């Protein structure tokens, strides 16, 4: 049992990021049944634990062109795919201090990443490319799409994009980062489980690694909320049932 826990924890994709609950779900998928406390006790005896996430800094946003109501209102439950999306941008750097911005859209039904784009500029074009990519992948979708009040999302460009695709726009209240918790949590996860634990000599190395992590996250990473299913496994289960 100790050896299995050790092997799951040190799996190259898991890379020491699973806590006792996810390790126990991995064991259950192998037909090995134990309670969470037993797995926690084994992890402590081995001197291993999941990584700790850093808190995200909050920066003020100014000069909005268009402010939407907070229609999402922290109702993060979605009954079907493409009903509610959240979007945001986060910043990362290589070891030389060169910045890259990751813009992403997450589906609240299964927490899958619908689309994402990289850019060395945090601007309207980055957001536009991300949304257009999400629509291209889901041309029949007309979700509510929630964001914070960043200048890209309050711009006339973004408002026009919402009207073009028939999306319902929703925005967080000023200063309430938890109003956009699902995408904030994803960015925290990708940083704590991957970005903060690696060294990236050049930006292309960083971008390549993030792409691989998102693929792993969507297709294989155990999600406690879905009883061990990865996001796209949850979607496949829904599609089969419907």
Backbone as CSV, one residue per row, in Angstrom:
resi,resn,N_x,N_y,N_z,CA_x,CA_y,CA_z,C_x,C_y,C_z
1,UNK,0.829,-1.210,0.000,0.000,0.000,0.000,0.868,1.268,0.000
2,UNK,1.877,1.305,0.866,2.776,2.454,0.908,3.445,2.676,-0.442
3,UNK,3.846,1.583,-1.082,4.526,1.694,-2.373,3.592,2.287,-3.426
4,UNK,2.331,1.869,-3.431,1.373,2.399,-4.400,1.131,3.895,-4.187
5,UNK,0.961,4.287,-2.935,0.777,5.706,-2.625,1.983,6.505,-3.111
6,UNK,3.159,5.974,-2.858,4.401,6.637,-3.289,4.456,6.752,-4.807
7,UNK,4.090,5.684,-5.507,4.152,5.680,-6.970,3.144,6.654,-7.583
8,UNK,1.933,6.713,-7.017,0.931,7.664,-7.521,1.415,9.096,-7.319
9,UNK,1.932,9.374,-6.135,2.405,10.715,-5.791,3.536,11.169,-6.706
10,UNK,4.419,10.223,-7.070,5.591,10.548,-7.890,5.370,10.276,-9.378
11,UNK,4.140,9.960,-9.780,3.857,9.800,-11.207,4.283,11.078,-11.940
12,UNK,4.925,10.956,-13.117,5.438,12.145,-13.817,4.383,13.214,-14.091
13,UNK,3.149,12.815,-14.391,2.099,13.809,-14.631,1.571,14.399,-13.325
14,UNK,1.357,13.555,-12.337,0.882,14.036,-11.035,1.938,14.936,-10.392
15,UNK,3.206,14.504,-10.454,4.359,15.324,-10.045,4.202,15.924,-8.651
16,UNK,3.807,15.075,-7.691,3.739,15.451,-6.274,2.633,16.459,-5.953
17,UNK,1.628,16.563,-6.816,0.576,17.568,-6.603,-0.685,17.007,-5.947
18,UNK,-0.850,15.699,-5.896,-2.063,15.111,-5.321,-1.981,15.084,-3.800
19,UNK,-3.069,15.485,-3.164,-3.219,15.296,-1.735,-3.848,13.934,-1.458
20,UNK,-4.183,13.683,-0.192,-4.661,12.350,0.179,-5.993,11.997,-0.480
21,UNK,-6.865,12.980,-0.718,-8.165,12.668,-1.322,-8.008,12.195,-2.767
22,UNK,-7.174,12.890,-3.548,-6.988,12.479,-4.940,-6.235,11.151,-5.027
23,UNK,-5.265,10.960,-4.162,-4.557,9.678,-4.157,-5.526,8.555,-3.815
24,UNK,-6.436,8.788,-2.872,-7.408,7.755,-2.520,-8.341,7.455,-3.688
25,UNK,-8.740,8.483,-4.441,-9.569,8.246,-5.627,-8.808,7.453,-6.681
26,UNK,-7.514,7.731,-6.823,-6.693,6.960,-7.757,-6.620,5.497,-7.323
27,UNK,-6.493,5.264,-6.027,-6.475,3.894,-5.506,-7.811,3.198,-5.757
28,UNK,-8.909,3.925,-5.541,-10.233,3.344,-5.765,-10.429,2.957,-7.222
29,UNK,-9.859,3.749,-8.137,-9.968,3.412,-9.561,-9.231,2.121,-9.891
30,UNK,-8.314,1.720,-8.990,-7.590,0.452,-9.155,-8.268,-0.679,-8.389
31,UNK,-9.384,-0.361,-7.723,-10.091,-1.370,-6.950,-9.573,-1.532,-5.539
32,UNK,-8.755,-0.586,-5.066,-8.181,-0.651,-3.718,-8.941,0.328,-2.832
33,UNK,-9.676,-0.175,-1.854,-10.569,0.656,-1.050,-9.997,0.918,0.333
34,UNK,-9.806,2.183,0.648,-9.380,2.636,1.968,-10.074,3.960,2.246
35,UNK,-10.180,4.335,3.527,-10.739,5.651,3.815,-9.648,6.715,3.685
36,UNK,-10.081,7.975,3.609,-9.140,9.078,3.410,-8.108,9.172,4.531
37,UNK,-8.550,8.909,5.768,-7.631,9.037,6.904,-6.473,8.053,6.809
38,UNK,-6.751,6.858,6.288,-5.686,5.861,6.133,-4.650,6.345,5.133
39,UNK,-5.120,6.893,4.013,-4.195,7.399,2.989,-3.410,8.583,3.531
40,UNK,-4.069,9.465,4.275,-3.380,10.605,4.882,-2.293,10.131,5.839
41,UNK,-2.602,9.116,6.631,-1.623,8.582,7.579,-0.414,7.995,6.847
42,UNK,-0.672,7.294,5.735,0.425,6.724,4.944,1.282,7.837,4.347
43,UNK,0.642,8.877,3.818,1.400,9.997,3.248,2.277,10.657,4.305
44,UNK,1.746,10.827,5.498,2.541,11.431,6.573,3.721,10.549,6.954
45,UNK,3.494,9.239,6.960,4.593,8.325,7.290,5.686,8.352,6.234
46,UNK,5.291,8.683,4.985,6.260,8.788,3.891,6.854,10.192,3.782
47,UNK,6.319,11.118,4.567,6.823,12.491,4.536,6.451,13.246,3.277
48,UNK,5.266,12.961,2.716,4.855,13.617,1.471,3.533,14.347,1.666
49,UNK,3.339,15.435,0.921,2.090,16.194,0.946,1.936,16.936,-0.366
50,UNK,0.702,17.380,-0.659,0.468,18.127,-1.898,1.056,19.526,-1.773
51,UNK,1.245,20.177,-2.918,1.820,21.519,-2.922,0.822,22.524,-2.368
52,UNK,1.325,23.618,-1.821,0.506,24.675,-1.237,0.389,25.827,-2.226
53,UNK,-0.824,26.296,-2.439,-1.037,27.380,-3.396,-0.760,28.745,-2.785
54,UNK,-0.197,29.626,-3.609,0.038,31.007,-3.197,-1.224,31.837,-3.426
55,UNK,-1.397,32.877,-2.606,-2.536,33.774,-2.787,-2.292,34.698,-3.972
56,UNK,-3.355,34.991,-4.704,-3.267,35.860,-5.874,-3.351,37.316,-5.457
57,UNK,-2.493,38.153,-6.040,-2.560,39.585,-5.796,-3.751,40.173,-6.545
58,UNK,-4.364,41.193,-5.966,-5.500,41.868,-6.582,-5.071,43.263,-7.001
59,UNK,-5.314,43.595,-8.265,-4.956,44.902,-8.790,-6.220,45.657,-9.188
60,UNK,-6.246,46.982,-8.991,-7.442,47.758,-9.360,-7.582,47.911,-10.867
61,UNK,-8.834,48.005,-11.347,-9.112,48.257,-12.758,-9.755,49.641,-12.877
62,UNK,-9.402,50.380,-13.910,-9.881,51.746,-14.040,-10.441,52.011,-15.433
63,UNK,-11.139,53.141,-15.538,-11.636,53.662,-16.814,-12.459,52.649,-17.623
64,UNK,-13.528,52.104,-17.081,-14.335,51.153,-17.853,-15.149,51.842,-18.938
65,UNK,-15.303,51.168,-20.075,-16.179,51.659,-21.139,-17.590,51.093,-20.991
66,UNK,-17.667,49.840,-20.546,-18.965,49.164,-20.447,-18.936,48.224,-19.247
67,UNK,-19.888,48.359,-18.350,-19.989,47.496,-17.174,-21.272,46.678,-17.271
68,UNK,-21.139,45.355,-17.175,-22.306,44.468,-17.183,-22.696,44.121,-15.750
69,UNK,-23.922,43.706,-15.565,-24.391,43.254,-14.259,-23.718,41.930,-13.888
70,UNK,-23.703,41.650,-12.586,-23.167,40.376,-12.108,-24.277,39.320,-12.184
71,UNK,-24.592,38.896,-13.396,-25.680,37.934,-13.596,-25.331,36.556,-13.025
72,UNK,-24.060,36.199,-13.059,-23.657,34.885,-12.535,-23.897,34.813,-11.036
73,UNK,-23.525,35.874,-10.325,-23.824,36.017,-8.896,-23.359,34.801,-8.082
74,UNK,-22.165,34.326,-8.417,-21.528,33.189,-7.722,-22.333,31.889,-7.805
75,UNK,-23.202,31.786,-8.772,-23.905,30.521,-9.012,-23.053,29.708,-9.986
76,UNK,-22.128,28.942,-9.446,-21.142,28.241,-10.262,-21.597,26.851,-10.711
77,UNK,-22.858,26.517,-10.444,-23.399,25.218,-10.861,-23.991,25.355,-12.260
78,UNK,-23.624,24.437,-13.139,-24.142,24.439,-14.508,-24.707,23.060,-14.824
79,UNK,-25.891,23.020,-15.402,-26.573,21.747,-15.650,-26.143,21.072,-16.940
80,UNK,-25.496,21.814,-17.818,-25.099,21.246,-19.109,-23.865,21.984,-19.636
81,UNK,-23.160,21.398,-20.588,-22.004,22.079,-21.173,-22.410,23.375,-21.870
82,UNK,-21.489,24.314,-21.894,-21.650,25.576,-22.636,-22.823,26.421,-22.162
83,UNK,-23.148,26.301,-20.899,-24.204,27.127,-20.310,-23.608,28.354,-19.612
84,UNK,-22.502,28.134,-18.896,-21.824,29.217,-18.170,-20.312,29.079,-18.358
85,UNK,-19.694,30.149,-18.806,-18.234,30.193,-18.941,-17.687,31.325,-18.076
86,UNK,-16.478,31.142,-17.577,-15.735,32.220,-16.925,-14.426,32.432,-17.678
87,UNK,-13.943,33.656,-17.692,-12.704,33.955,-18.410,-11.872,34.977,-17.643
88,UNK,-10.558,34.917,-17.860,-9.645,35.862,-17.213,-8.267,35.726,-17.857
89,UNK,-7.332,36.542,-17.400,-5.950,36.548,-17.885,-5.021,36.460,-16.688
90,UNK,-3.921,35.724,-16.833,-2.899,35.690,-15.797,-1.526,35.879,-16.422
91,UNK,-0.590,36.332,-15.618,0.768,36.641,-16.089,1.771,35.625,-15.557
92,UNK,2.716,35.227,-16.399,3.817,34.361,-15.999,5.109,34.869,-16.629
93,UNK,6.264,34.419,-16.098,7.557,34.879,-16.599,8.518,33.710,-16.752
94,UNK,9.470,33.852,-17.678,10.563,32.893,-17.739,11.651,33.351,-16.771
95,UNK,12.751,32.604,-16.673,13.787,32.923,-15.694,14.490,34.242,-15.990
96,UNK,14.369,34.736,-17.216,14.954,36.019,-17.578,14.040,37.199,-17.319
97,UNK,12.846,36.935,-16.797,11.903,38.002,-16.498,11.009,38.394,-17.653
98,UNK,11.105,37.679,-18.769,10.234,37.960,-19.916,8.817,37.472,-19.617
99,UNK,7.832,38.316,-19.884,6.451,38.014,-19.511,5.670,37.369,-20.645
100,UNK,4.752,36.498,-20.266,3.745,35.998,-21.198,2.409,36.010,-20.465
101,UNK,1.358,36.320,-21.192,0.016,36.370,-20.612,-0.807,35.208,-21.151
102,UNK,-1.468,34.511,-20.236,-2.343,33.392,-20.585,-3.788,33.827,-20.385
103,UNK,-4.553,33.806,-21.452,-5.989,34.087,-21.407,-6.729,32.772,-21.596
104,UNK,-7.733,32.508,-20.765,-8.422,31.216,-20.833,-9.911,31.364,-20.555
105,UNK,-10.663,30.375,-21.042,-12.104,30.265,-20.786,-12.362,28.903,-20.163
106,UNK,-13.090,28.874,-19.051,-13.424,27.618,-18.372,-14.939,27.419,-18.395
107,UNK,-15.366,26.175,-18.623,-16.787,25.818,-18.631,-17.174,25.356,-17.231
108,UNK,-18.179,25.978,-16.640,-18.557,25.647,-15.270,-19.236,24.295,-15.139
109,UNK,-19.665,23.697,-16.243,-20.292,22.381,-16.155,-19.295,21.326,-15.703
110,UNK,-18.148,21.265,-16.353,-17.163,20.225,-16.049,-15.788,20.784,-15.704
111,UNK,-15.674,22.117,-15.616,-14.417,22.806,-15.307,-13.337,22.561,-16.356
112,UNK,-13.746,22.221,-17.570,-12.779,22.046,-18.655,-12.363,23.407,-19.202
113,UNK,-11.146,23.467,-19.732,-10.674,24.673,-20.392,-11.142,24.622,-21.834
114,UNK,-12.023,25.541,-22.186,-12.649,25.572,-23.505,-11.678,26.102,-24.550
115,UNK,-10.948,27.141,-24.186,-9.950,27.717,-25.088,-8.931,28.491,-24.274
116,UNK,-7.749,28.687,-24.857,-6.726,29.509,-24.207,-5.768,30.026,-25.265
117,UNK,-5.184,31.181,-24.983,-4.233,31.807,-25.891,-3.106,32.454,-25.090
118,UNK,-1.924,32.522,-25.704,-0.780,33.207,-25.107,-0.483,34.483,-25.889
119,UNK,0.070,35.475,-25.204,0.541,36.686,-25.872,1.559,37.382,-24.973
120,UNK,2.475,38.122,-25.590,3.388,38.934,-24.783,2.772,40.284,-24.438
121,UNK,1.525,40.487,-24.837,0.802,41.713,-24.507,-0.560,41.386,-23.900
122,UNK,-0.861,42.077,-22.822,-2.151,41.914,-22.150,-3.113,42.950,-22.733
123,UNK,-3.712,42.608,-23.864,-4.506,43.609,-24.579,-5.815,43.031,-25.111
124,UNK,-6.568,43.863,-25.801,-7.863,43.442,-26.335,-7.738,42.302,-27.333
125,UNK,-6.674,42.322,-28.127,-6.491,41.292,-29.154,-6.362,39.905,-28.532
126,UNK,-5.668,39.813,-27.398,-5.514,38.523,-26.717,-6.877,37.979,-26.300
127,UNK,-7.687,38.826,-25.702,-9.022,38.414,-25.257,-9.903,38.052,-26.446
128,UNK,-9.846,38.844,-27.491,-10.659,38.575,-28.676,-10.309,37.221,-29.284
129,UNK,-9.015,36.920,-29.409,-8.590,35.633,-29.965,-9.084,34.477,-29.103
130,UNK,-9.048,34.657,-27.789,-9.492,33.598,-26.871,-10.981,33.311,-27.041
131,UNK,-11.785,34.358,-27.100,-13.236,34.188,-27.234,-13.594,33.617,-28.600
132,UNK,-12.949,34.102,-29.643,-13.234,33.576,-30.985,-12.846,32.103,-31.080
133,UNK,-11.757,31.728,-30.439,-11.345,30.324,-30.419,-12.374,29.463,-29.689
134,UNK,-12.907,29.974,-28.582,-13.935,29.243,-27.827,-15.185,29.050,-28.670
135,UNK,-15.573,30.086,-29.404,-16.763,29.984,-30.248,-16.527,29.034,-31.418
136,UNK,-15.348,29.083,-32.017,-15.028,28.188,-33.133,-15.124,26.729,-32.703
137,UNK,-14.678,26.446,-31.477,-14.736,25.075,-30.954,-16.156,24.666,-30.571
138,UNK,-17.028,25.655,-30.323,-18.408,25.383,-29.890,-19.367,26.330,-30.613
139,UNK,-19.541,26.155,-31.922,-20.291,27.134,-32.732,-21.770,27.252,-32.393
140,UNK,-22.331,26.267,-31.699,-23.747,26.331,-31.322,-23.944,26.916,-29.928
141,UNK,-22.856,27.223,-29.246,-22.943,27.665,-27.853,-23.390,29.120,-27.745
142,UNK,-24.237,29.389,-26.763,-24.630,30.769,-26.433,-24.607,30.931,-24.909
143,UNK,-23.444,30.802,-24.303,-23.367,30.811,-22.846,-23.459,32.205,-22.241
144,UNK,-23.683,32.240,-20.946,-23.347,33.419,-20.168,-21.836,33.370,-19.971
145,UNK,-21.154,34.477,-20.219,-19.706,34.495,-20.039,-19.351,35.559,-19.010
146,UNK,-18.697,35.113,-17.943,-18.420,35.970,-16.792,-16.943,36.340,-16.743
147,UNK,-16.660,37.584,-16.390,-15.284,38.062,-16.258,-15.205,39.049,-15.100
148,UNK,-13.974,39.482,-14.796,-13.834,40.602,-13.874,-14.023,41.905,-14.652
149,UNK,-13.649,43.023,-14.041,-13.833,44.322,-14.696,-12.543,44.838,-15.323
150,UNK,-11.680,43.926,-15.740,-10.469,44.327,-16.435,-10.799,45.127,-17.684
151,UNK,-9.874,45.983,-18.091,-10.148,46.909,-19.195,-10.508,46.198,-20.492
152,UNK,-9.953,44.988,-20.695,-10.281,44.245,-21.917,-11.755,43.845,-21.940
153,UNK,-12.289,43.499,-20.758,-13.665,43.000,-20.679,-14.694,44.123,-20.608
154,UNK,-14.265,45.311,-20.197,-15.181,46.455,-20.174,-15.101,47.267,-21.466
155,UNK,-14.271,46.825,-22.407,-14.069,47.576,-23.652,-15.264,47.430,-24.595
156,UNK,-15.373,48.377,-25.519,-16.403,48.293,-26.549,-16.173,47.079,-27.444
157,UNK,-14.896,46.721,-27.630,-14.572,45.543,-28.439,-15.225,44.296,-27.855
158,UNK,-15.052,44.087,-26.548,-15.573,42.879,-25.913,-17.095,42.886,-25.915
159,UNK,-17.678,44.026,-25.626,-19.133,44.135,-25.644,-19.686,43.818,-27.033
160,UNK,-18.995,44.287,-28.066,-19.413,43.987,-29.437,-19.279,42.519,-29.773
161,UNK,-18.239,41.887,-29.221,-18.030,40.455,-29.434,-19.165,39.652,-28.800
162,UNK,-19.609,40.063,-27.615,-20.722,39.394,-26.949,-21.995,39.494,-27.798
163,UNK,-22.224,40.653,-28.357,-23.407,40.840,-29.203,-23.299,40.039,-30.500
164,UNK,-22.107,39.991,-31.072,-21.892,39.251,-32.320,-22.223,37.772,-32.158
165,UNK,-21.819,37.185,-31.027,-22.016,35.754,-30.814,-23.287,35.428,-30.034
166,UNK,-23.975,36.431,-29.540,-25.186,36.178,-28.768,-24.907,35.677,-27.369
167,UNK,-23.732,36.014,-26.820,-23.384,35.622,-25.460,-23.964,36.637,-24.470
168,UNK,-24.349,36.160,-23.301,-24.809,37.044,-22.237,-23.615,37.413,-21.368
169,UNK,-23.335,38.695,-21.245,-22.163,39.139,-20.502,-22.492,39.348,-19.034
170,UNK,-21.572,38.895,-18.173,-21.697,39.062,-16.729,-20.341,39.510,-16.184
171,UNK,-20.349,40.356,-15.166,-19.091,40.857,-14.600,-19.103,40.794,-13.078
172,UNK,-17.929,40.556,-12.518,-17.756,40.586,-11.071,-17.989,41.994,-10.535
173,UNK,-18.336,42.069,-9.282,-18.376,43.360,-8.613,-16.949,43.870,-8.423
174,UNK,-16.776,45.154,-8.363,-15.441,45.738,-8.223,-14.782,45.261,-6.930
175,UNK,-13.594,44.653,-7.065,-12.834,44.218,-5.900,-13.199,42.852,-5.360
176,UNK,-14.172,42.162,-5.957,-14.614,40.854,-5.466,-14.076,39.754,-6.383
177,UNK,-12.826,39.333,-6.147,-12.222,38.336,-7.031,-12.928,36.988,-6.946
178,UNK,-13.580,36.703,-5.808,-14.268,35.420,-5.668,-15.510,35.324,-6.543
179,UNK,-15.971,36.449,-7.085,-17.081,36.397,-8.038,-16.692,35.639,-9.305
180,UNK,-15.375,35.539,-9.555,-14.868,34.831,-10.740,-14.015,33.638,-10.303
181,UNK,-14.448,33.003,-9.222,-13.648,31.978,-8.550,-13.225,30.803,-9.421
182,UNK,-14.063,30.264,-10.308,-13.635,29.069,-11.053,-12.376,29.268,-11.893
183,UNK,-12.284,30.374,-12.621,-11.087,30.597,-13.438,-9.918,31.026,-12.557
184,UNK,-10.186,31.768,-11.478,-9.122,32.133,-10.546,-8.521,30.874,-9.923
185,UNK,-9.392,29.938,-9.576,-8.917,28.696,-8.974,-8.070,27.914,-9.968
186,UNK,-8.487,27.891,-11.241,-7.704,27.183,-12.248,-6.321,27.798,-12.396
187,UNK,-6.242,29.122,-12.443,-4.937,29.768,-12.557,-4.077,29.473,-11.327
188,UNK,-4.698,29.462,-10.141,-3.955,29.114,-8.933,-3.428,27.697,-8.985
189,UNK,-4.246,26.810,-9.520,-3.856,25.402,-9.637,-2.689,25.227,-10.601
190,UNK,-2.771,25.851,-11.771,-1.729,25.674,-12.783,-0.403,26.267,-12.302
191,UNK,-0.490,27.300,-11.478,0.738,27.898,-10.955,1.326,27.067,-9.817
192,UNK,0.470,26.622,-8.902,0.983,25.870,-7.757,1.446,24.472,-8.141
193,UNK,0.747,23.822,-9.065,1.092,22.451,-9.426,2.145,22.374,-10.527
194,UNK,2.354,23.471,-11.252,3.316,23.410,-12.357,4.272,24.604,-12.397
195,UNK,3.754,25.788,-12.624,4.591,26.956,-12.923,5.593,27.284,-11.815
196,UNK,5.156,27.364,-10.560,6.046,27.740,-9.466,7.100,26.675,-9.169
197,UNK,6.923,25.496,-9.675,7.797,24.374,-9.334,8.805,24.062,-10.434
198,UNK,8.830,24.894,-11.470,9.718,24.643,-12.603,10.580,25.870,-12.892
199,UNK,11.637,25.662,-13.688,12.465,26.747,-14.211,12.296,26.776,-15.728
200,UNK,12.073,27.964,-16.264,11.861,28.109,-17.706,12.890,29.084,-18.266
201,UNK,13.788,28.570,-19.094,14.860,29.394,-19.640,14.313,30.412,-20.633
202,UNK,13.392,29.979,-21.475,12.796,30.845,-22.489,11.276,30.700,-22.464
203,UNK,10.591,31.688,-23.030,9.127,31.690,-23.000,8.518,30.518,-23.757
204,UNK,9.138,30.114,-24.855,8.581,28.992,-25.621,8.562,27.718,-24.787
205,UNK,9.544,27.556,-23.917,9.580,26.403,-23.010,8.429,26.486,-22.011
206,UNK,8.174,27.681,-21.498,7.066,27.899,-20.568,5.729,27.620,-21.241
207,UNK,5.522,28.164,-22.425,4.260,27.969,-23.135,4.025,26.503,-23.465
208,UNK,5.072,25.815,-23.892,4.952,24.388,-24.206,4.549,23.590,-22.973
209,UNK,5.151,23.915,-21.834,4.823,23.220,-20.596,3.396,23.473,-20.152
210,UNK,2.930,24.715,-20.286,1.557,25.053,-19.906,0.560,24.324,-20.797
211,UNK,0.854,24.241,-22.090,-0.022,23.507,-23.014,-0.151,22.047,-22.586
212,UNK,0.962,21.432,-22.220,0.935,20.032,-21.782,0.142,19.887,-20.489
213,UNK,0.308,20.855,-19.575,-0.424,20.772,-18.312,-1.923,20.899,-18.547
214,UNK,-2.337,21.807,-19.415,-3.768,21.975,-19.688,-4.348,20.713,-20.325
215,UNK,-3.591,20.078,-21.195,-4.038,18.814,-21.785,-4.207,17.752,-20.698
216,UNK,-3.240,17.666,-19.796,-3.319,16.735,-18.661,-4.507,17.079,-17.769
217,UNK,-4.679,18.359,-17.466,-5.781,18.811,-16.616,-7.131,18.441,-17.230
218,UNK,-7.317,18.706,-18.494,-8.598,18.435,-19.154,-8.910,16.949,-19.263
219,UNK,-7.881,16.144,-19.532,-8.120,14.748,-19.904,-7.828,13.716,-18.816
220,UNK,-6.918,14.035,-17.885,-6.472,12.970,-16.980,-6.417,13.348,-15.501
221,UNK,-6.350,14.603,-15.160,-6.180,14.985,-13.756,-7.451,14.691,-12.958
222,UNK,-7.296,13.988,-11.860,-8.423,13.632,-10.997,-9.074,14.891,-10.422
223,UNK,-10.409,14.958,-10.515,-11.178,16.075,-9.967,-12.039,15.557,-8.822
224,UNK,-11.792,16.045,-7.614,-12.535,15.563,-6.452,-14.034,15.794,-6.607
225,UNK,-14.402,16.934,-7.155,-15.814,17.296,-7.312,-16.572,16.291,-8.160
226,UNK,-15.866,15.634,-9.082,-16.503,14.686,-10.001,-16.122,13.239,-9.686
227,UNK,-15.854,12.961,-8.415,-15.550,11.598,-7.957,-14.393,10.975,-8.734
228,UNK,-13.398,11.772,-9.016,-12.194,11.239,-9.652,-12.131,11.410,-11.151
229,UNK,-13.224,11.839,-11.780,-13.216,12.027,-13.231,-12.490,13.317,-13.600
230,UNK,-11.718,13.269,-14.676,-11.146,14.484,-15.243,-12.259,15.270,-15.941
231,UNK,-12.075,16.570,-16.179,-13.147,17.373,-16.776,-13.761,16.791,-18.042
232,UNK,-12.945,16.390,-19.006,-13.511,15.883,-20.255,-14.090,14.478,-20.106
233,UNK,-13.686,13.748,-19.071,-14.340,12.476,-18.757,-15.759,12.748,-18.260
234,UNK,-15.895,13.797,-17.446,-17.219,14.215,-16.966,-18.115,14.576,-18.150
235,UNK,-17.558,15.287,-19.118,-18.346,15.676,-20.294,-18.743,14.452,-21.110
236,UNK,-17.816,13.533,-21.281,-18.117,12.313,-22.037,-19.228,11.525,-21.352
237,UNK,-19.177,11.445,-20.032,-20.223,10.761,-19.270,-21.580,11.421,-19.513
238,UNK,-21.613,12.742,-19.525,-22.854,13.482,-19.789,-23.357,13.202,-21.200
239,UNK,-22.467,13.240,-22.178,-22.863,13.030,-23.576,-23.432,11.631,-23.801
240,UNK,-22.846,10.639,-23.139,-23.340,9.264,-23.263,-24.741,9.146,-22.654
241,UNK,-24.928,9.771,-21.484,-26.215,9.686,-20.785,-27.325,10.426,-21.523
242,UNK,-26.953,11.468,-22.257,-27.982,12.252,-22.937,-28.170,11.796,-24.383
